[in-house]
Amino acid sequence: MTRVLIALALSMLLSTAGRAAERSPVGMTSIAITDASRTDPVAGGPRRWRVDLYYPAIAGTGWRRAYADDPALLARMVETGYYDIPAEDIHAWATRPAPARRDARAVEAALPLVTLSPGSGVAAFHYAELASAIARRGYAVAVVDAPYLGLSRLADGRIVSGADDPLQQADEPRAWQPRVIAWAQDIGKTLDALPASRGVRAVGLTLDMARIAAVGHSLGGTVAVEVCSREPRVSACADFEGVVEGTTAYAEGLVRPTLLALSRSAKPERPLTAPDLGKPPFDFLARGGLDSNWAVAISGGSHMSFSDAPQVMPGTLTRFGGTLMDAGRSQQVYAGIVDALGRAFFPGGGGNAVLAAYFEGVPEIRATHAAPGAGAARAAGRAWPAGDQDREPVPLRRPARVLGRAGRMNPAGCIPPVAP
């Protein structure tokens, strides 16, 4: 009974905090980054990318903007049949209000930083709602639009995705490792550039570079795991739906707190149960001797839930049927995971107890805490039955089809298995 009352109290507290956060203003500014020491793998020349930075802002500052304000990018989406979304829905994003105000004045506080890497072929603006929800919890969120990862417009005007990168046409995902490493290096260069960048200084934003987490969606989640192996400034990482095979962590073991989350719609015939750390893809979390890794199963979500899809692309969530969380609840749950990760593992954080308390208060989640070399240390219920997941996040064998109607696009460049 005590456990139930604690969970209920936590759930009410989180709900209240979530409603309060929704009223908090958010600012957004964009920073262009050039790394002259590396070259564009396709076009040559210096490697360039853009970072969209979201942060808690002072009310009444900045200006209103559209959710999608790049007509050329929208035209490319219509042309390529982006996620099979009707053209009129794509054009509607140009009139939908953005969740953040352009160049609003930042609050006067040193903010912890979360880097967010997009899924394969997903436009950076399709993380604006999610990034704003995380920012309202007291973070600066850098959506790193790395070249050939999402769907990007580069500084020279080209619009590119993984479909334009010959290396990403390989059948074997591990062949993509050079790109994953390069995207992880982009995160490191972003950390170098942000604090002194003109955009950050112009809005009065102060970043606490001692508190950094890396998170990502699908292939971007793979990047986040790689960042944890390579970037000592990052305290922890979270991979939402990304493969881990081929990463340094998969081969050599984890060196920093890592969370792997997989989502599926709710169905009566398959109760939500805790992940099994003895089976892929979660088994790698028990490697490396850390006691701070977590496997997370989310019910009522989908492969695209760690993005703005619940708000603006709901059709990408429903291909397997079942019951999904409403858009507001989904955003609250996923933003809450990122917040709990930071509060747990940033310097001075509360450690595993913070994540355990959060998961205990969210009925849509079952989580397993990895003990060193022992698999499941804290697991509630039985593991997901083999073959009973909505999807295994396997990258497309032919990324060129990610944006084309002929390929019948799958979420974030992934092919899920046939649903039961």
Phi, psi and chi 1 to 4 in degrees:
 res  aa     phi    psi   chi1   chi2   chi3   chi4
   1 MET       -  -42.3  174.7   62.2   74.9      -
   2 THR   -59.9  -41.5  -59.2      -      -      -
   3 ARG   -62.3  -40.5 -177.6  173.6  172.5  140.4
   4 VAL   -64.7  -42.8  172.1      -      -      -
   5 LEU   -65.4  -38.7  -69.2  173.9      -      -
   6 ILE   -63.4  -45.0  -68.7  173.5      -      -
   7 ALA   -61.8  -41.0      -      -      -      -
   8 LEU   -64.5  -42.0  179.2   60.6      -      -
   9 ALA   -64.6  -42.0      -      -      -      -
  10 LEU   -62.5  -42.4  -80.0  168.3      -      -
  11 SER   -61.7  -42.7 -179.5      -      -      -
  12 MET   -65.4  -39.9  -67.2  175.1   63.3      -
  13 LEU   -64.1  -44.8  178.9   61.6      -      -
  14 LEU   -64.3  -38.6  -70.0  167.0      -      -
  15 SER   -64.2  -43.1  178.1      -      -      -
  16 THR   -63.8  -43.8  -59.4      -      -      -
  17 ALA   -62.8  -39.2      -      -      -      -
  18 GLY   -63.5  -42.4      -      -      -      -
  19 ARG   -66.0  -38.4  -72.4 -165.5  -61.5  -90.1
  20 ALA   -64.9  -40.1      -      -      -      -
  21 ALA   -63.9  -33.9      -      -      -      -
  22 GLU   -62.0  -22.7  -71.3  173.4    0.8      -
  23 ARG   -89.5   -5.8  -64.3 -170.8  -67.2  -90.5
  24 SER   -83.9  131.9  -56.4      -      -      -
  25 PRO   -71.5  149.8   23.5  -31.4      -      -
  26 VAL  -127.9  140.0  174.4      -      -      -
  27 GLY  -107.3  164.0      -      -      -      -
  28 MET  -146.7  135.4  178.1  -92.0 -167.8      -
  29 THR  -139.3  154.2 -167.1      -      -      -
  30 SER  -112.8  139.3  -65.0      -      -      -
  31 ILE  -125.1  128.7  -64.6   97.9      -      -
  32 ALA   -92.0  132.1      -      -      -      -
  33 ILE  -122.6  136.0  -63.0  179.0      -      -
  34 THR  -123.8  131.3  -61.1      -      -      -
  35 ASP  -115.7   97.1 -177.4    0.6      -      -
  36 ALA   -72.1  -12.2      -      -      -      -
  37 SER   -81.3   -9.9   68.6      -      -      -
  38 ARG  -129.6  158.4  -64.4 -175.7  -64.5  151.7
  39 THR  -112.4  154.5   58.9      -      -      -
  40 ASP   -62.5  124.6 -176.7  -56.3      -      -
  41 PRO   -69.2  -13.5   27.1  -35.4      -      -
  42 VAL  -110.4  -51.2  176.3      -      -      -
  43 ALA   -96.1  -11.0      -      -      -      -
  44 GLY    76.8 -179.3      -      -      -      -
  45 GLY    80.4  175.8      -      -      -      -
  46 PRO   -60.8  148.1  -20.0   31.5      -      -
  47 ARG   -79.2  128.0 -172.1  176.0  179.1   93.2
  48 ARG  -131.8  147.6  -54.9  176.3 -169.0  -87.5
  49 TRP  -158.2  170.8   63.6   94.8      -      -
  50 ARG  -117.7  146.7 -169.5 -171.6   77.7 -113.0
  51 VAL  -120.7  125.8  175.9      -      -      -
  52 ASP   -99.1  118.2  -68.9  -23.7      -      -
  53 LEU  -109.1  122.6 -168.0   59.2      -      -
  54 TYR  -110.1  143.5  -62.1   82.3      -      -
  55 TYR  -160.8  155.1   50.9   88.8      -      -
  56 PRO   -62.8  134.4  -18.0   29.9      -      -
  57 ALA  -125.9  166.0      -      -      -      -
  58 ILE   -84.3  130.2  -64.0  172.8      -      -
  59 ALA   -58.3  140.9      -      -      -      -
  60 GLY    85.2    1.6      -      -      -      -
  61 THR  -106.0  167.0   62.3      -      -      -
  62 GLY    74.1 -171.7      -      -      -      -
  63 TRP  -138.8  156.5   62.6   86.2      -      -
  64 ARG   -69.4  149.1  -61.8 -178.2 -174.1  -85.0
  65 ARG  -146.4  166.3   47.4 -174.5  -71.3  -88.7
  66 ALA   -83.2  153.2      -      -      -      -
  67 TYR   -57.9  -42.5  178.2   72.2      -      -
  68 ALA  -126.2  114.6      -      -      -      -
  69 ASP  -119.7   24.5   54.7    5.9      -      -
  70 ASP  -119.5   96.6 -174.1  -21.3      -      -
  71 PRO   -58.6  -36.2  -23.5   33.9      -      -
  72 ALA   -66.0  -38.3      -      -      -      -
  73 LEU   -66.7  -41.6 -167.9   61.5      -      -
  74 LEU   -64.1  -39.6  -66.9  179.2      -      -
  75 ALA   -62.1  -39.6      -      -      -      -
  76 ARG   -64.8  -37.7  175.5   64.0   61.6   86.0
  77 MET   -62.4  -43.4  -70.0  175.8  168.0      -
  78 VAL   -64.2  -44.1  171.4      -      -      -
  79 GLU   -60.9  -40.2  175.6 -171.8  -12.1      -
  80 THR   -95.2   -1.8   56.5      -      -      -
  81 GLY    69.7   47.0      -      -      -      -
  82 TYR   -50.5  112.8 -175.7   77.5      -      -
  83 TYR    50.8   28.7  -73.4   89.5      -      -
  84 ASP    56.1   28.4  -70.1  -24.3      -      -
  85 ILE   -85.4  132.7  -64.5  169.2      -      -
  86 PRO   -57.0  146.9  -24.1   33.7      -      -
  87 ALA   -57.5  -39.1      -      -      -      -
  88 GLU   -65.1  -32.0   58.5  -90.2   22.8      -
  89 ASP   -70.9  -38.3  -68.4  -12.8      -      -
  90 ILE   -64.0  -45.9  -68.6  175.0      -      -
  91 HIS   -64.2  -28.0  -71.7  -55.2      -      -
  92 ALA   -65.8  -23.4      -      -      -      -
  93 TRP   -64.7  -21.7  -63.5  -25.9      -      -
  94 ALA   -75.7  -14.4      -      -      -      -
  95 THR  -112.7   -7.5   57.5      -      -      -
  96 ARG   -72.8  133.2  176.0 -173.1  174.5   93.8
  97 PRO   -66.9  141.4  -18.7   31.1      -      -
  98 ALA   -73.9  152.7      -      -      -      -
  99 PRO   -77.9  -10.9   28.2  -34.9      -      -
 100 ALA  -128.2  150.6      -      -      -      -
 101 ARG   -94.6  131.0  -65.6  175.7   69.9   93.2
 102 ARG   -60.6  126.8  171.0   73.6   68.7  175.0
 103 ASP    55.6   32.8  -65.1  -25.0      -      -
 104 ALA   -66.1  155.0      -      -      -      -
 105 ARG   -73.2  130.0 -169.5   72.7 -177.8  170.7
 106 ALA   -74.1  152.7      -      -      -      -
 107 VAL   -64.0  156.5  -63.2      -      -      -
 108 GLU   -87.8   84.7  -65.2 -177.0    4.2      -
 109 ALA  -161.3  151.4      -      -      -      -
 110 ALA   -83.4  112.5      -      -      -      -
 111 LEU   -99.1  134.9  -60.7  173.7      -      -
 112 PRO   -64.2  155.0   23.2  -31.6      -      -
 113 LEU  -115.5  134.6  176.7   64.5      -      -
 114 VAL  -117.7  124.0  173.8      -      -      -
 115 THR   -92.6  139.0   66.4      -      -      -
 116 LEU  -126.4  119.1 -165.5  162.5      -      -
 117 SER  -100.3  127.4  -63.0      -      -      -
 118 PRO   -69.1  163.3  -18.1   31.4      -      -
 119 GLY   -75.0  164.1      -      -      -      -
 120 SER   -60.2  122.4  176.6      -      -      -
 121 GLY    78.4    5.5      -      -      -      -
 122 VAL   -97.2  130.7 -176.2      -      -      -
 123 ALA   -67.1  144.6      -      -      -      -
 124 ALA   -60.8  -33.9      -      -      -      -
 125 PHE   -67.5  -14.1   71.6   78.7      -      -
 126 HIS   -80.9   15.8  -85.7  143.0      -      -
 127 TYR  -121.9    9.4  -62.0   89.8      -      -
 128 ALA   -65.0  -44.7      -      -      -      -
 129 GLU   -64.6  -46.5  -64.2  -80.8   -0.3      -
 130 LEU   -64.1  -46.5  175.8   63.6      -      -
 131 ALA   -61.1  -37.8      -      -      -      -
 132 SER   -66.2  -38.0  -64.2      -      -      -
 133 ALA   -64.2  -38.9      -      -      -      -
 134 ILE   -69.3  -41.4  -61.4  169.3      -      -
 135 ALA   -60.1  -37.0      -      -      -      -
 136 ARG   -64.0  -16.3  -69.4 -173.3 -176.2  101.4
 137 ARG   -90.1    7.0  -65.3  170.2 -179.5  -97.9
 138 GLY   103.6   27.4      -      -      -      -
 139 TYR  -123.4  154.8  -63.1   82.7      -      -
 140 ALA   -93.9  133.5      -      -      -      -
 141 VAL  -121.5  118.3 -177.4      -      -      -
 142 ALA  -102.6  107.1      -      -      -      -
 143 VAL   -83.2  108.6 -179.7      -      -      -
 144 VAL   -92.4  105.1 -178.0      -      -      -
 145 ASP   -86.4   69.4 -164.3   13.8      -      -
 146 ALA   -66.8  145.9      -      -      -      -
 147 PRO   -64.8  133.4   21.4  -31.2      -      -
 148 TYR    70.1   15.4  -51.9  101.7      -      -
 149 LEU   -98.3  -65.0  175.2   56.1      -      -
 150 GLY   -90.0 -145.5      -      -      -      -
 151 LEU  -111.4  109.8  176.3   63.6      -      -
 152 SER  -127.3  148.5  -49.1      -      -      -
 153 ARG  -103.9  120.0 -179.1 -159.8  -90.9  -85.9
 154 LEU   -84.2  170.7  -57.7 -176.4      -      -
 155 ALA   -62.4  -26.4      -      -      -      -
 156 ASP   -85.4    4.8   60.1    8.9      -      -
 157 GLY    95.8  -12.7      -      -      -      -
 158 ARG   -68.3  144.3  -72.4 -177.9  -60.0  135.3
 159 ILE  -107.9  119.0  -63.2  174.1      -      -
 160 VAL  -132.8  158.8  -59.2      -      -      -
 161 SER  -149.9 -174.9   70.9      -      -      -
 162 GLY   -60.3  -23.1      -      -      -      -
 163 ALA   -63.2  -20.0      -      -      -      -
 164 ASP   -93.9    0.4  -58.6  -64.4      -      -
 165 ASP  -107.5  110.9  179.6    7.4      -      -
 166 PRO   -55.7  -35.5  -25.9   35.4      -      -
 167 LEU   -63.1  -32.6 -175.6   63.8      -      -
 168 GLN   -78.3    4.0  -67.7 -174.4   56.9      -
 169 GLN   -88.5   -2.4  -46.2  -45.0  -54.3      -
 170 ALA   -65.5  142.6      -      -      -      -
 171 ASP   -68.5  -33.8  -72.3   -8.7      -      -
 172 GLU   -92.1  116.4  173.5   53.6   56.9      -
 173 PRO   -55.9  -32.0  -25.7   33.9      -      -
 174 ARG   -65.6  -19.0  -82.2  173.7  -71.3 -165.3
 175 ALA   -67.2  -18.1      -      -      -      -
 176 TRP   -82.1   -2.7  -58.3    9.8      -      -
 177 GLN   -52.4  -39.1 -172.0  178.0   29.1      -
 178 PRO   -57.7  -34.9  -26.3   35.8      -      -
 179 ARG   -71.7  -41.5  -67.4  -63.8 -178.0  -97.7
 180 VAL   -60.3  -42.4  173.2      -      -      -
 181 ILE   -63.2  -42.7  -68.7  172.0      -      -
 182 ALA   -62.9  -41.5      -      -      -      -
 183 TRP   -65.7  -36.3  -66.6  -37.5      -      -
 184 ALA   -64.8  -38.5      -      -      -      -
 185 GLN   -64.9  -34.2  -68.6  170.2  -23.8      -
 186 ASP   -59.0  -38.3  -67.6  -18.0      -      -
 187 ILE   -62.2  -46.2  -60.5  -65.7      -      -
 188 GLY   -59.7  -44.0      -      -      -      -
 189 LYS   -66.0  -33.4  -67.8  -65.8 -175.7  179.4
 190 THR   -63.5  -42.2  -63.7      -      -      -
 191 LEU   -63.1  -35.8  -61.1 -177.5      -      -
 192 ASP   -63.6  -41.6  -67.1  -19.3      -      -
 193 ALA   -85.6  -33.5      -      -      -      -
 194 LEU   -59.9  -51.0  -79.2 -176.4      -      -
 195 PRO   -55.7  -38.2  -25.5   35.7      -      -
 196 ALA  -100.4    7.8      -      -      -      -
 197 SER   -69.0  152.2   67.1      -      -      -
 198 ARG   -60.4  -41.6 -179.3 -178.4  -58.7  175.5
 199 GLY   -63.5  -42.2      -      -      -      -
 200 VAL   -65.1  -44.3  166.3      -      -      -
 201 ARG   -67.0  -34.5  -71.1 -174.7  -75.2  108.9
 202 ALA   -65.4  -32.6      -      -      -      -
 203 VAL   -96.6    3.9  -60.3      -      -      -
 204 GLY    71.9   29.1      -      -      -      -
 205 LEU   -87.3  131.9  177.4   59.9      -      -
 206 THR  -111.8  122.6  -57.9      -      -      -
 207 LEU  -101.5  133.3  -59.7  172.9      -      -
 208 ASP   -89.2   95.7 -176.3  -11.7      -      -
 209 MET   -77.8    4.1  -60.1  -56.7  -73.3      -
 210 ALA   -90.8   -6.8      -      -      -      -
 211 ARG  -128.7   95.4  -64.4 -173.3  -68.9  164.8
 212 ILE  -134.6  135.7  -57.2  172.2      -      -
 213 ALA  -127.9  148.7      -      -      -      -
 214 ALA  -114.6  127.2      -      -      -      -
 215 VAL  -131.4  161.6  -54.0      -      -      -
 216 GLY  -164.0  161.8      -      -      -      -
 217 HIS  -112.7  127.6  169.2 -136.9      -      -
 218 SER    55.1 -121.3 -166.1      -      -      -
 219 LEU   -59.9  -30.4 -173.5   53.3      -      -
 220 GLY   -65.2  -29.9      -      -      -      -
 221 GLY   -67.1  -37.0      -      -      -      -
 222 THR   -59.1  -42.3  -51.9      -      -      -
 223 VAL   -61.3  -43.2  174.7      -      -      -
 224 ALA   -59.6  -41.3      -      -      -      -
 225 VAL   -63.5  -40.4  171.6      -      -      -
 226 GLU   -65.5  -37.4 -171.6   65.8   30.5      -
 227 VAL   -59.6  -41.1  169.3      -      -      -
 228 CYS   -61.6  -29.1 -106.5      -      -      -
 229 SER   -79.6  -22.9  -63.9      -      -      -
 230 ARG  -114.6  -20.4  -65.6  176.3  171.2  -87.2
 231 GLU  -116.4  103.5  179.8   49.0   68.5      -
 232 PRO   -67.2  -16.0   22.0  -32.5      -      -
 233 ARG   -76.6  -14.2  -71.1  171.6  -70.5 -174.6
 234 VAL   -88.8  128.4  170.3      -      -      -
 235 SER   -83.3  -32.3  -61.5      -      -      -
 236 ALA  -162.4  164.0      -      -      -      -
 237 CYS  -140.5  157.1   59.7      -      -      -
 238 ALA  -136.0  129.6      -      -      -      -
 239 ASP  -112.1  112.0  173.3    0.5      -      -
 240 PHE  -100.7   98.4  -67.4   85.8      -      -
 241 GLU    82.1    8.4  -52.5  -75.0  -31.1      -
 242 GLY   -94.0  149.9      -      -      -      -
 243 VAL   -69.0  152.2  -65.4      -      -      -
 244 VAL  -115.0  -16.5  -65.7      -      -      -
 245 GLU   -61.0  133.1 -173.9  177.4   -0.1      -
 246 GLY    96.1  -10.7      -      -      -      -
 247 THR   -82.5  161.7   62.6      -      -      -
 248 THR   -61.1  -39.3  -59.2      -      -      -
 249 ALA   -63.5  -38.3      -      -      -      -
 250 TYR   -65.1  -38.8 -172.1   86.2      -      -
 251 ALA   -80.6  -36.2      -      -      -      -
 252 GLU  -116.4   -7.8  -58.1  176.8    8.5      -
 253 GLY    99.9  158.3      -      -      -      -
 254 LEU   -82.5  141.8  -63.0  158.0      -      -
 255 VAL  -118.6   -8.4  -64.0      -      -      -
 256 ARG  -140.8  156.7  -69.1  179.9 -177.7   81.6
 257 PRO   -52.1  130.8  -27.6   35.9      -      -
 258 THR  -135.6  137.5  -60.6      -      -      -
 259 LEU  -122.6  131.1 -179.5  150.1      -      -
 260 LEU  -117.9  121.4  173.6   60.3      -      -
 261 ALA  -118.9  131.5      -      -      -      -
 262 LEU  -124.0  141.9  -63.4 -178.4      -      -
 263 SER  -121.0  153.9  -54.6      -      -      -
 264 ARG  -154.7  156.6   60.1  178.2 -175.5  175.2
 265 SER   -69.6  156.6   59.6      -      -      -
 266 ALA   -84.1  133.6      -      -      -      -
 267 LYS  -136.2  138.6  -67.5 -177.4  179.2  179.6
 268 PRO   -58.3  -32.7  -21.4   31.9      -      -
 269 GLU   -78.3   -3.4   64.7  -89.7   21.6      -
 270 ARG  -138.6   93.8   53.9  178.7 -166.9 -164.5
 271 PRO   -62.7  149.1   22.7  -33.4      -      -
 272 LEU   -68.9  125.6  175.3   62.8      -      -
 273 THR  -134.4  167.1   56.0      -      -      -
 274 ALA   -76.0  146.0      -      -      -      -
 275 PRO   -63.5  150.1  -20.6   32.5      -      -
 276 ASP   -99.9  112.8 -175.9   -9.5      -      -
 277 LEU   -75.5   -1.5  -75.4  175.4      -      -
 278 GLY   -88.9   -3.6      -      -      -      -
 279 LYS  -128.3  151.9  -61.9  178.1 -179.7  179.3
 280 PRO   -65.1  152.9  -10.8   20.6      -      -
 281 PRO   -88.2    2.0   34.4  -36.5      -      -
 282 PHE   -81.5  -14.5  -63.4  109.5      -      -
 283 ASP   -62.3  -27.7   56.4  -20.0      -      -
 284 PHE   -65.8  -19.2   93.5  110.5      -      -
 285 LEU   -67.4  -19.7  -67.4  168.1      -      -
 286 ALA   -87.9    1.0      -      -      -      -
 287 ARG   -91.1  149.9  -55.8  174.0 -169.8  170.0
 288 GLY    99.9   -9.5      -      -      -      -
 289 GLY    82.8    7.0      -      -      -      -
 290 LEU   -83.2  151.2  -64.8 -180.0      -      -
 291 ASP  -110.5   22.1   66.8   -8.9      -      -
 292 SER  -125.4   28.9   49.3      -      -      -
 293 ASN  -107.0  147.0  -58.7  -40.5      -      -
 294 TRP  -134.7  137.5  -73.2   83.0      -      -
 295 ALA  -106.4  131.5      -      -      -      -
 296 VAL  -128.7  127.4 -179.7      -      -      -
 297 ALA  -108.7  130.1      -      -      -      -
 298 ILE  -120.4  124.2  -55.2  170.8      -      -
 299 SER   -98.5  141.1  179.7      -      -      -
 300 GLY    88.5   11.0      -      -      -      -
 301 GLY  -117.2 -171.6      -      -      -      -
 302 SER  -154.0  175.2 -177.4      -      -      -
 303 HIS   -58.1  -31.3 -176.6   83.5      -      -
 304 MET   -94.6    6.9  -70.7  -70.3  -75.4      -
 305 SER   -68.9  -27.3  -67.8      -      -      -
 306 PHE   -85.3   64.5 -169.1   74.1      -      -
 307 SER  -171.3 -167.4   72.2      -      -      -
 308 ASP   -88.8    7.3  -67.3   -3.2      -      -
 309 ALA   -55.1  -40.5      -      -      -      -
 310 PRO   -58.1  -30.8  -27.5   37.3      -      -
 311 GLN   -86.8  -41.4  -73.8   80.8   14.7      -
 312 VAL  -120.8  -13.2  -59.3      -      -      -
 313 MET  -136.4   53.0  -61.9 -171.0  -66.7      -
 314 PRO   -60.3  -25.1   21.5  -33.1      -      -
 315 GLY   -63.8  -22.7      -      -      -      -
 316 THR   -75.4  -10.8   63.7      -      -      -
 317 LEU   -94.6  -17.0  -52.2  178.3      -      -
 318 THR  -104.7   10.2   56.6      -      -      -
 319 ARG   -66.2  -18.9   61.7 -171.4   67.9 -123.9
 320 PHE  -105.8    5.5  -71.7  104.4      -      -
 321 GLY    72.3 -160.4      -      -      -      -
 322 GLY    81.6 -177.6      -      -      -      -
 323 THR  -103.2  135.1  -58.0      -      -      -
 324 LEU  -115.6  151.4  -63.5  166.1      -      -
 325 MET   -61.9  149.6  -69.0 -179.7  -82.7      -
 326 ASP   -69.3  163.9   67.0   57.9      -      -
 327 ALA   -59.7  -40.8      -      -      -      -
 328 GLY   -65.2  -44.4      -      -      -      -
 329 ARG   -66.2  -40.9  176.2   60.3  178.5  169.9
 330 SER   -58.3  -47.7  177.5      -      -      -
 331 GLN   -61.1  -40.7 -174.1  178.7   88.4      -
 332 GLN   -63.2  -43.1 -176.6 -179.1   -0.1      -
 333 VAL   -65.7  -49.0  166.7      -      -      -
 334 TYR   -71.0  -40.5  -73.0   92.5      -      -
 335 ALA   -63.7  -35.2      -      -      -      -
 336 GLY   -65.2  -34.6      -      -      -      -
 337 ILE   -63.2  -45.4  -66.3  173.7      -      -
 338 VAL   -63.0  -43.2  176.0      -      -      -
 339 ASP   -60.3  -46.0  177.8   33.4      -      -
 340 ALA   -64.5  -36.7      -      -      -      -
 341 LEU   -59.1  -46.7 -178.0   78.9      -      -
 342 GLY   -64.3  -46.7      -      -      -      -
 343 ARG   -64.6  -24.9  -70.4 -173.1  -68.8  109.0
 344 ALA   -78.3  -45.2      -      -      -      -
 345 PHE  -118.9   -1.7  -61.0  124.5      -      -
 346 PHE   -66.6  155.5  -74.3  156.6      -      -
 347 PRO   -50.3  129.6  -28.6   36.2      -      -
 348 GLY    82.9    3.9      -      -      -      -
 349 GLY   -73.7  174.1      -      -      -      -
 350 GLY   -88.2    1.5      -      -      -      -
 351 GLY    70.1 -155.5      -      -      -      -
 352 ASN   -58.2  -28.8  -71.0  -46.0      -      -
 353 ALA   -61.2  -32.6      -      -      -      -
 354 VAL   -66.4  -48.7  173.4      -      -      -
 355 LEU   -64.1  -42.7  -81.2  169.8      -      -
 356 ALA   -59.0  -41.9      -      -      -      -
 357 ALA   -66.3  -41.0      -      -      -      -
 358 TYR   -63.5  -48.9  177.7   74.2      -      -
 359 PHE   -62.2  -35.6  -64.7  143.9      -      -
 360 GLU   -63.4  -29.4 -167.8   70.7   25.0      -
 361 GLY   -92.8    2.5      -      -      -      -
 362 VAL  -116.5  105.9 -179.1      -      -      -
 363 PRO   -64.8  -19.3   19.8  -31.1      -      -
 364 GLU   -79.8   -2.1  -64.1   90.2  -11.8      -
 365 ILE  -119.2  139.3  -71.6  177.6      -      -
 366 ARG  -125.9  135.1  -63.9  -68.7 -176.6  -88.2
 367 ALA  -133.9  150.3      -      -      -      -
 368 THR  -123.8  130.1  -55.8      -      -      -
 369 HIS   -96.7  128.1  169.7 -147.8      -      -
 370 ALA   -85.1  123.9      -      -      -      -
 371 ALA   -93.7  151.1      -      -      -      -
 372 PRO   -56.1  116.4  -23.6   32.9      -      -
 373 GLY    65.4   12.3      -      -      -      -
 374 ALA  -122.1    7.0      -      -      -      -
 375 GLY    71.1 -129.1      -      -      -      -
 376 ALA   -78.5  118.7      -      -      -      -
 377 ALA   -95.8  -37.6      -      -      -      -
 378 ARG  -137.5   99.2  -61.9  176.2 -175.2  171.4
 379 ALA  -129.7  133.1      -      -      -      -
 380 ALA  -102.7  122.4      -      -      -      -
 381 GLY    79.6 -174.5      -      -      -      -
 382 ARG   -86.2  163.9   62.6 -177.4  177.2   84.2
 383 ALA   -76.2  163.4      -      -      -      -
 384 TRP   -57.7  131.5  -70.7   -1.5      -      -
 385 PRO   -62.0  146.9  -18.7   30.5      -      -
 386 ALA   -58.7  134.8      -      -      -      -
 387 GLY    78.6    4.7      -      -      -      -
 388 ASP  -103.7    9.4 -165.0   32.2      -      -
 389 GLN   -86.0  148.7  -65.4  174.9  -15.0      -
 390 ASP   -63.7  -30.2  -84.0  -10.4      -      -
 391 ARG  -160.0  146.5   60.0 -161.1   55.0   78.3
 392 GLU  -104.7  129.8  -74.3  -79.4  -14.7      -
 393 PRO   -76.3   78.5   27.9  -33.3      -      -
 394 VAL  -100.1  123.6 -178.7      -      -      -
 395 PRO   -59.8  149.3  -23.5   33.1      -      -
 396 LEU   -55.9  139.5  -86.6  176.4      -      -
 397 ARG   -69.7  -27.3  -62.2 -179.3   66.1 -173.8
 398 ARG  -128.0   85.9  -71.6  -77.0 -178.7 -104.9
 399 PRO   -57.1  -19.1  -22.7   33.0      -      -
 400 ALA   -60.2  -20.4      -      -      -      -
 401 ARG   -87.9   -6.0  -65.0 -178.3  179.3  177.8
 402 VAL   -55.8  -38.5  171.3      -      -      -
 403 LEU  -107.1   10.1  -62.9  178.6      -      -
 404 GLY  -110.8  142.6      -      -      -      -
 405 ARG   -60.8  -34.0  -73.2 -170.9  175.8   90.1
 406 ALA   -62.4  -28.0      -      -      -      -
 407 GLY   -86.5   -2.1      -      -      -      -
 408 ARG    46.3   73.1  -60.0  -56.5  -62.2  174.2
 409 MET   -45.4  135.5 -157.9  178.3  -42.0      -
 410 ASN  -105.7  155.7  -70.7  -60.8      -      -
 411 PRO   -57.5  129.9  -25.6   34.0      -      -
 412 ALA    51.1   34.6      -      -      -      -
 413 GLY    74.2   29.7      -      -      -      -
 414 CYS  -125.4  147.9  -65.8      -      -      -
 415 ILE  -109.9  110.5  -64.5  179.9      -      -
 416 PRO   -78.6  152.2   27.9  -31.1      -      -
 417 PRO   -69.3  168.6   27.7  -34.2      -      -
 418 VAL   -62.4  128.1  176.0      -      -      -
 419 ALA   -72.2  147.0      -      -      -      -
 420 PRO   -67.9      -   25.0  -32.9      -      -
